[in-house]
Amino acid sequence: MTDTPTTLVTATGDSTGKTAITVALARLAADRDRSVGYMKPKGTRLQSNVGKTLDQDPMLAREVLGLDAEMHQMEPVVYSPTFVQGAIRGTEDAGALSERVREEYDALAADHDHMFVEGGGRWSTGGVVDLTDVDVAELLDARVVLVAEYASPNDLDEVLAAADAFGDRLAGVVFNKVSDDSFESLDQDGIPFLESRGITVFGAVPHEKELAGVTVGELADELGAELLTDAPTDAFVERFLVGAMGGDEALRYFRRARDAAVITGGDRAGRAVNTDTVT
């Protein structure tokens, strides 16, 4: 093992903004003339790329941070459903996987002043092969930044559970995508409560629509698409829904979604839906 300082960014849930915070911390360190490296031991946000299944997050980090590391180094374990199925059937060796992560980490860390490691999914992901983020933090001797969302005091249960699991390795918590409606509760009650339990809170990042999605106009420009209605083009799209079922059944899902774009085919009966319900 190297003695390179290492920061592991983990989270209480999926899609909390781990990648953005990990890359932002790395960029800040780089701006202070530090040579930074990046690793995501468990690839969880998977997509097919030239015949290989890869995680989108290391690809983004490599581009933003200007790194030349190979993907197999930055993402040594592809944590796909097939992998998990094999693990529970005994086809994966947990000890060998940990050794692979440590070897790739050592190779990356040898060339950098500070390593930034991103967790996969939520902090407990990887338990079937003894590679939760708690295990990774221990394996790589990392300090931990926990990213959490906050909508109500109930969300503090997950923060406390994670803090207990990481113990002294937890450096502190960052709350991300906090709405205006929730901020007062977090500021006046949530943060003081956590600090009274000995948990450092680094701060709270507000929810910003501009960072959460794209406008209809921007989406049309990117796709080279033609707008067929005179609807406002500055409306935000924050999520995408795939219409792969009949119209009546699909409406039950669409009515629950806000600020969503629906992607659907027009070549089969029953595909058309009243998109006025999706706002």
Secondary structure in CASP SS format (residue, H / E / C, confidence):
PFRMAT SS
TARGET T0000
AUTHOR 0000-0000-0000
METHOD secondary structure of the structure
MODEL  1
M C 1.00
T C 1.00
D C 1.00
T C 1.00
P C 1.00
T E 1.00
T E 1.00
L E 1.00
V E 1.00
T E 1.00
A E 1.00
T C 1.00
G C 1.00
D C 1.00
S C 1.00
T C 1.00
G C 1.00
K H 1.00
T H 1.00
A H 1.00
I H 1.00
T H 1.00
V H 1.00
A H 1.00
L H 1.00
A H 1.00
R H 1.00
L H 1.00
A H 1.00
A H 1.00
D H 1.00
R C 1.00
D C 1.00
R C 1.00
S C 1.00
V E 1.00
G E 1.00
Y E 1.00
M E 1.00
K C 1.00
P C 1.00
K E 1.00
G E 1.00
T C 1.00
R C 1.00
L E 1.00
Q E 1.00
S E 1.00
N E 1.00
V C 1.00
G C 1.00
K E 1.00
T E 1.00
L E 1.00
D E 1.00
Q H 1.00
D H 1.00
P H 1.00
M H 1.00
L H 1.00
A H 1.00
R H 1.00
E H 1.00
V H 1.00
L H 1.00
G C 1.00
L C 1.00
D C 1.00
A C 1.00
E C 1.00
M H 1.00
H H 1.00
Q H 1.00
M H 1.00
E C 1.00
P C 1.00
V E 1.00
V E 1.00
Y C 1.00
S C 1.00
P H 1.00
T H 1.00
F H 1.00
V H 1.00
Q H 1.00
G H 1.00
A H 1.00
I H 1.00
R C 1.00
G C 1.00
T C 1.00
E C 1.00
D C 1.00
A H 1.00
G H 1.00
A H 1.00
L H 1.00
S H 1.00
E H 1.00
R H 1.00
V H 1.00
R H 1.00
E H 1.00
E H 1.00
Y H 1.00
D H 1.00
A H 1.00
L H 1.00
A H 1.00
A C 1.00
D C 1.00
H C 1.00
D C 1.00
H E 1.00
M E 1.00
F E 1.00
V E 1.00
E E 1.00
G C 1.00
G C 1.00
G C 1.00
R C 1.00
W C 1.00
S C 1.00
T C 1.00
G C 1.00
G H 1.00
V H 1.00
V H 1.00
D C 1.00
L C 1.00
T C 1.00
D H 1.00
V H 1.00
D H 1.00
V H 1.00
A H 1.00
E H 1.00
L H 1.00
L H 1.00
D C 1.00
A C 1.00
R E 1.00
V E 1.00
V E 1.00
L E 1.00
V E 1.00
A E 1.00
E C 1.00
Y C 1.00
A C 1.00
S C 1.00
P H 1.00
N H 1.00
D H 1.00
L H 1.00
D H 1.00
E H 1.00
V H 1.00
L H 1.00
A H 1.00
A H 1.00
A H 1.00
D H 1.00
A H 1.00
F H 1.00
G H 1.00
D H 1.00
R H 1.00
L E 1.00
A E 1.00
G E 1.00
V E 1.00
V E 1.00
F E 1.00
N E 1.00
K E 1.00
V E 1.00
S C 1.00
D H 1.00
D H 1.00
S H 1.00
F H 1.00
E H 1.00
S H 1.00
L H 1.00
D H 1.00
Q H 1.00
D H 1.00
G H 1.00
I H 1.00
P H 1.00
F H 1.00
L H 1.00
E H 1.00
S H 1.00
R C 1.00
G C 1.00
I C 1.00
T C 1.00
V E 1.00
F E 1.00
G E 1.00
A E 1.00
V E 1.00
P E 1.00
H C 1.00
E C 1.00
K H 1.00
E H 1.00
L H 1.00
A H 1.00
G C 1.00
V E 1.00
T E 1.00
V H 1.00
G H 1.00
E H 1.00
L H 1.00
A H 1.00
D H 1.00
E H 1.00
L H 1.00
G C 1.00
A C 1.00
E C 1.00
L C 1.00
L C 1.00
T C 1.00
D C 1.00
A C 1.00
P C 1.00
T C 1.00
D C 1.00
A C 1.00
F E 1.00
V E 1.00
E C 1.00
R E 1.00
F E 1.00
L E 1.00
V E 1.00
G E 1.00
A C 1.00
M C 1.00
G C 1.00
G H 1.00
D H 1.00
E H 1.00
A H 1.00
L H 1.00
R H 1.00
Y H 1.00
F H 1.00
R C 1.00
R C 1.00
A C 1.00
R C 1.00
D C 1.00
A E 1.00
A E 1.00
V E 1.00
I E 1.00
T E 1.00
G C 1.00
G C 1.00
D C 1.00
R C 1.00
A C 1.00
G C 1.00
R C 1.00
A C 1.00
V C 1.00
N C 1.00
T H 1.00
D H 1.00
T H 1.00
V C 1.00
T C 1.00
END
